[in-house]
Amino acid sequence: MFPSFIPHPLVRGGHAQTILGCYLPGMKWAPQSKQHLVALPDGDRIVLHEDVPLGVQEPDRVVLLIHGLGGSHQSTYMQRTAAKLVEKGVRVFRMDLRGCGAGTALAKLPVHAGRSEDVGVVLAYLMEACADTPIFLVGFSMGGNLVLKLLGEMGRQRPANLAGAMAVAPPIDLIDCSRNMERGVNRLYNRSFLRSLLSAAAMRRQRVPKEFDPPLSPLPQKLRDFDERFTAPLAGYASAEEYYHRASSRPLLQEIQVPTVVVAAADDPIVPVGPFESATYSQSTQLLIVPSGGHLGFFGVKGADPDRRWMDWRVVDWVISSTIPKQRWKTRLTSPTPTSAAASR
């Protein structure tokens, strides 16, 4: 389905791909983005950043990009992918997940890996804003888990203009991911994510009521401790274990009815490959396990692509090459029932 990924000879192995793929300078891009505020049922708001191709009156497809944990609409992979899609004439919306990026001060509750209902609300918004245009969902890392979870919850209630979805390096089994990041050198990623989350928690402490700010003293030493004392209580879960179980998309993968591509790297040090190999998928879902690429790295040799960012071009090629029936799109999305206890408050 996709051309093979050949890692750059100086960036071999999952750790090198993960680290250099993240920190190598990206393309220079200064979009004239339009912001959209989307209200959530609990009063929080989300920000979308719309990027429209110049000279294209009516783009024939729309892509919603969703970032991962600790990211935002400004994450390098979000900007690179959006820029390349826009250059191809695609209308792009980059989503800041709840409490992230431009929406940091617009949410009293934090984002977590199970808030698929937030993506559902945004998708419903786009169904109205782009009523006659096919829409594609693309999620990276945690954003990929949110996409897959939403699609599984929708099941056969697929709206007609939801044309397809792609999830890159999604943590479909959060329990397995948690265990994996507590092993060996992977603890470095655990600490990095934890530092980012603790920093975000300290910032939000200045603006949210005390009931939305669980105590974190002494400071957690692992991601699981943070989720036990912070994420789970605020999301309405009894424990981190329950949160990981109910927020994982793996049990819902066989319910997906939308054409979906899942891309994973066998040497990803953050999201282990085992759950992908043992999961059960629907007939509409295609799984691609790449031997190397790390976590959102995929920095390769110079080949047929215009640059070395293999992952970006697979998203672009998939969106552009997807066959769209010639019809007027009328079916609207009925948002799925939220599965987190906090969402039903």
C-alpha positions as CSV (number, residue, x, y, z in Angstrom):
1,M,0.0,0.0,0.0
2,F,2.8,2.4,0.9
3,P,6.4,2.5,-0.4
4,S,8.9,1.0,2.0
5,F,10.5,3.1,4.7
6,I,14.3,3.0,4.6
7,P,15.8,4.8,7.6
8,H,18.6,7.3,7.1
9,P,22.0,5.5,7.7
10,L,22.9,8.0,10.4
11,V,19.5,7.7,12.2
12,R,19.1,4.0,12.8
13,G,17.1,2.4,15.6
14,G,14.0,3.4,17.4
15,H,15.6,5.8,19.9
16,A,17.5,7.8,17.2
17,Q,14.5,8.0,15.0
18,T,12.3,9.2,17.9
19,I,14.7,11.8,19.2
20,L,16.1,13.2,15.9
21,G,12.7,12.9,14.2
22,C,11.3,15.2,16.8
23,Y,14.1,17.7,17.2
24,L,15.5,18.0,13.7
25,P,14.5,21.4,12.3
26,G,11.3,21.4,10.3
27,M,10.2,23.3,7.3
28,K,9.7,27.1,7.5
29,W,6.0,27.8,7.3
30,A,4.0,30.9,8.2
31,P,0.3,30.1,7.6
32,Q,-2.4,32.7,7.7
33,S,-4.6,30.4,9.9
34,K,-8.1,31.2,10.9
35,Q,-9.1,30.2,14.5
36,H,-12.4,28.5,15.3
37,L,-13.6,28.2,18.9
38,V,-15.7,25.0,19.5
39,A,-17.7,24.8,22.7
40,L,-17.8,21.4,24.6
41,P,-20.9,20.3,26.5
42,D,-19.2,20.8,29.9
43,G,-18.4,24.5,29.1
44,D,-14.8,24.1,28.1
45,R,-13.7,25.2,24.6
46,I,-11.4,23.9,22.0
47,V,-9.5,25.8,19.3
48,L,-9.2,24.8,15.7
49,H,-6.7,26.3,13.3
50,E,-7.9,26.4,9.7
51,D,-5.4,26.5,6.9
52,V,-6.8,27.0,3.4
53,P,-4.9,26.6,0.1
54,L,-4.4,29.7,-1.9
55,G,-6.1,30.0,-5.2
56,V,-8.5,27.0,-4.5
57,Q,-12.1,28.2,-4.4
58,E,-13.7,24.9,-3.2
59,P,-11.2,22.3,-1.8
60,D,-12.7,18.8,-2.5
61,R,-11.5,17.3,0.8
62,V,-10.9,18.4,4.4
63,V,-8.4,17.0,6.9
64,L,-8.6,17.2,10.7
65,L,-5.1,16.8,12.3
66,I,-5.0,15.8,15.9
67,H,-1.7,16.0,17.9
68,G,-0.4,13.7,20.7
69,L,0.3,14.1,24.4
70,G,2.3,17.2,25.2
71,G,1.7,18.6,21.7
72,S,-0.4,21.3,20.0
73,H,-1.3,22.7,16.6
74,Q,2.3,23.9,16.5
75,S,4.0,20.5,16.9
76,T,6.5,20.0,14.1
77,Y,4.7,17.0,12.7
78,M,1.4,18.9,12.7
79,Q,2.9,21.9,10.9
80,R,4.8,19.8,8.4
81,T,1.9,17.7,7.5
82,A,-0.5,20.6,7.3
83,A,1.8,22.6,5.0
84,K,2.2,19.7,2.6
85,L,-1.5,19.0,2.5
86,V,-2.3,22.7,1.9
87,E,0.2,22.8,-0.9
88,K,-1.7,20.0,-2.5
89,G,-5.0,21.9,-2.4
90,V,-6.4,20.4,0.8
91,R,-8.3,22.4,3.5
92,V,-6.7,21.5,6.8
93,F,-7.9,22.0,10.4
94,R,-5.2,21.6,13.1
95,M,-6.9,20.8,16.5
96,D,-5.6,21.9,19.8
97,L,-6.8,19.2,22.2
98,R,-8.6,20.4,25.4
99,G,-6.4,22.7,27.4
100,C,-3.6,22.6,24.9
101,G,-1.9,25.2,22.6
102,A,-4.1,28.2,22.0
103,G,-6.8,26.7,24.2
104,T,-4.7,26.4,27.3
105,A,-6.8,29.0,29.2
106,L,-10.1,27.8,27.8
107,A,-10.5,24.6,29.7
108,K,-10.9,23.7,33.4
109,L,-10.4,20.0,32.7
110,P,-7.3,18.5,31.2
111,V,-7.0,16.4,28.1
112,H,-6.5,12.7,28.4
113,A,-6.2,9.7,26.1
114,G,-9.9,8.8,26.4
115,R,-11.6,12.1,25.5
116,S,-12.8,10.8,22.1
117,E,-16.0,12.7,22.7
118,D,-14.0,16.0,22.2
119,V,-13.0,14.8,18.8
120,G,-16.6,13.8,18.1
121,V,-17.8,17.4,19.0
122,V,-15.1,18.9,16.6
123,L,-16.1,16.4,13.9
124,A,-19.7,17.4,14.3
125,Y,-18.7,21.1,14.0
126,L,-16.8,20.4,10.8
127,M,-19.8,18.5,9.4
128,E,-21.7,21.7,9.6
129,A,-18.9,24.0,8.4
130,C,-17.9,21.7,5.5
131,A,-21.3,20.1,4.9
132,D,-20.7,19.1,1.2
133,T,-17.0,18.0,1.6
134,P,-15.5,14.7,2.5
135,I,-13.6,14.8,5.8
136,F,-10.5,12.7,6.8
137,L,-9.2,12.3,10.3
138,V,-5.5,12.0,11.0
139,G,-4.3,11.4,14.6
140,F,-0.7,11.2,15.8
141,S,0.2,9.2,18.9
142,M,-2.4,9.9,21.6
143,G,-4.4,11.7,18.9
144,G,-4.5,8.5,16.9
145,N,-5.9,6.6,19.9
146,L,-8.6,9.2,20.2
147,V,-9.5,8.8,16.5
148,L,-9.7,5.0,16.7
149,K,-11.7,5.1,19.9
150,L,-14.2,7.5,18.3
151,L,-14.6,5.4,15.2
152,G,-15.1,2.3,17.3
153,E,-17.8,4.0,19.4
154,M,-19.5,5.2,16.3
155,G,-19.6,1.7,14.8
156,R,-22.1,1.7,11.9
157,Q,-23.3,5.2,12.6
158,R,-20.6,6.5,10.2
159,P,-21.6,9.8,8.7
160,A,-21.5,9.7,4.9
161,N,-18.9,12.5,4.5
162,L,-16.4,10.9,6.9
163,A,-14.3,9.5,4.2
164,G,-11.4,7.9,6.1
165,A,-9.1,8.0,9.0
166,M,-5.4,7.4,9.7
167,A,-3.7,6.8,13.1
168,V,0.1,7.0,13.3
169,A,1.7,5.4,16.3
170,P,-1.5,5.2,18.4
171,P,-1.2,3.8,22.0
172,I,-4.1,1.4,21.5
173,D,-3.3,-0.4,24.8
174,L,-2.4,2.2,27.5
175,I,-1.7,-0.4,30.1
176,D,1.0,-2.0,27.9
177,C,2.4,1.4,27.0
178,S,2.6,2.4,30.7
179,R,4.5,-0.8,31.5
180,N,6.8,-0.4,28.5
181,M,7.8,3.1,29.5
182,E,8.9,1.9,32.9
183,R,11.5,-0.4,31.4
184,G,15.2,0.3,30.9
185,V,16.1,3.4,28.9
186,N,12.4,4.0,28.1
187,R,12.2,5.5,31.5
188,L,13.7,8.6,29.9
189,Y,10.5,9.1,27.8
190,N,8.5,8.5,31.0
191,R,10.3,11.3,32.7
192,S,10.1,13.6,29.7
193,F,6.3,13.3,29.5
194,L,6.0,13.6,33.2
195,R,7.9,16.9,33.3
196,S,5.7,18.3,30.6
197,L,2.5,17.2,32.4
198,L,3.7,18.6,35.7
199,S,4.6,21.9,34.1
200,A,1.1,22.1,32.5
201,A,-0.5,21.2,35.8
202,A,1.4,24.0,37.6
203,M,0.3,26.5,35.0
204,R,-3.4,25.6,35.2
205,R,-3.3,25.7,39.0
206,Q,-3.2,29.5,38.6
207,R,-6.6,29.7,36.9
208,V,-8.8,26.7,37.9
209,P,-10.9,26.2,41.0
210,K,-9.4,23.9,43.7
211,E,-11.8,21.1,42.9
212,F,-10.1,20.8,39.5
213,D,-6.6,20.7,40.9
214,P,-5.8,17.5,42.8
215,P,-2.8,17.8,45.1
216,L,0.5,16.6,43.7
217,S,2.7,16.9,46.7
218,P,5.0,15.0,46.9
219,L,5.5,15.1,43.1
220,P,4.8,11.9,41.2
221,Q,7.9,10.1,40.0
222,K,6.2,8.2,37.1
223,L,3.5,8.8,34.6
224,R,1.4,6.1,36.2
225,D,1.6,7.9,39.5
226,F,0.5,11.2,37.8
227,D,-2.4,9.5,36.2
228,E,-3.4,7.8,39.5
229,R,-3.4,11.1,41.4
230,F,-4.3,13.6,38.7
231,T,-5.7,12.3,35.4
232,A,-8.0,9.6,36.7
233,P,-9.7,11.6,39.4
234,L,-10.4,14.6,37.1
235,A,-11.7,12.2,34.4
236,G,-14.0,10.4,36.8
237,Y,-12.1,7.2,36.9
238,A,-11.5,5.3,40.1
239,S,-7.8,4.6,39.3
240,A,-5.1,4.8,36.7
241,E,-5.8,1.1,35.9
242,E,-9.4,1.9,35.1
243,Y,-8.4,4.9,33.1
244,Y,-6.0,3.0,31.0
245,H,-8.5,0.2,30.4
246,R,-11.4,2.4,29.4
247,A,-9.4,4.9,27.4
248,S,-7.7,2.4,25.2
249,S,-9.0,2.0,21.7
250,R,-7.9,-1.6,21.3
251,P,-11.2,-3.2,22.4
252,L,-13.1,-1.1,19.9
253,L,-10.9,-1.7,16.8
254,Q,-13.2,-4.4,15.5
255,E,-16.2,-2.1,15.5
256,I,-14.7,0.5,13.1
257,Q,-16.6,0.8,9.9
258,V,-14.7,3.8,8.3
259,P,-11.8,3.1,5.9
260,T,-8.9,3.3,8.3
261,V,-5.2,2.9,8.2
262,V,-3.1,2.3,11.3
263,V,0.7,2.8,11.0
264,A,3.1,1.6,13.6
265,A,6.9,1.1,13.9
266,A,8.2,-2.2,15.3
267,D,11.0,-0.3,17.1
268,D,8.8,2.4,18.6
269,P,10.2,2.8,22.2
270,I,7.1,4.5,23.5
271,V,4.2,2.5,21.9
272,P,5.1,-1.2,21.9
273,V,4.3,-3.2,18.8
274,G,2.9,-6.2,20.6
275,P,-0.7,-5.0,21.0
276,F,-0.9,-4.2,17.3
277,E,0.1,-7.7,16.4
278,S,-2.5,-9.3,18.7
279,A,-5.4,-7.0,18.3
280,T,-8.6,-7.8,16.3
281,Y,-9.4,-5.4,13.5
282,S,-12.5,-4.8,11.4
283,Q,-12.5,-5.4,7.7
284,S,-12.3,-1.7,7.0
285,T,-9.1,-1.3,8.9
286,Q,-5.6,-1.8,7.4
287,L,-2.6,-2.3,9.7
288,L,0.9,-1.4,8.5
289,I,3.8,-2.3,10.8
290,V,7.1,-0.7,9.6
291,P,10.3,-2.4,10.8
292,S,11.8,0.9,11.8
293,G,10.8,4.5,12.4
294,G,10.7,5.0,16.1
295,H,7.9,7.1,17.6
296,L,6.7,9.6,14.9
297,G,10.2,9.7,13.5
298,F,10.4,8.0,10.1
299,F,13.4,10.1,8.9
300,G,14.6,8.2,5.9
301,V,16.9,8.2,2.9
302,K,16.2,10.5,0.0
303,G,13.9,8.7,-2.4
304,A,10.8,9.4,-4.5
305,D,9.4,11.8,-1.8
306,P,10.4,15.5,-2.0
307,D,12.1,15.3,1.4
308,R,13.1,12.7,4.0
309,R,9.9,12.9,6.1
310,W,8.4,9.5,5.1
311,M,5.5,9.8,7.5
312,D,4.3,13.2,6.2
313,W,4.1,12.0,2.6
314,R,2.2,8.9,3.5
315,V,-0.5,11.0,5.0
316,V,-0.5,13.3,2.0
317,D,-0.5,10.5,-0.5
318,W,-3.3,8.6,1.3
319,V,-5.5,11.7,1.5
320,I,-4.9,12.7,-2.1
321,S,-5.3,9.2,-3.6
322,S,-8.4,8.2,-1.6
323,T,-11.3,7.7,-4.0
324,I,-14.3,10.0,-3.2
325,P,-17.7,9.1,-4.6
326,K,-19.2,11.9,-6.7
327,Q,-22.2,12.8,-4.5
328,R,-23.6,15.5,-2.2
329,W,-22.8,14.7,1.4
330,K,-25.9,14.9,3.6
331,T,-25.5,12.5,6.6
332,R,-24.7,14.3,9.8
333,L,-22.8,13.0,12.8
334,T,-24.6,11.9,15.9
335,S,-21.9,12.3,18.6
336,P,-21.2,9.0,20.4
337,T,-22.0,8.6,24.0
338,P,-18.9,9.6,26.0
339,T,-17.3,6.8,27.8
340,S,-15.4,8.8,30.5
341,A,-17.3,9.5,33.7
342,A,-16.2,13.1,33.7
343,A,-17.8,13.7,30.3
344,S,-21.2,12.7,31.5
345,R,-21.2,15.1,34.5
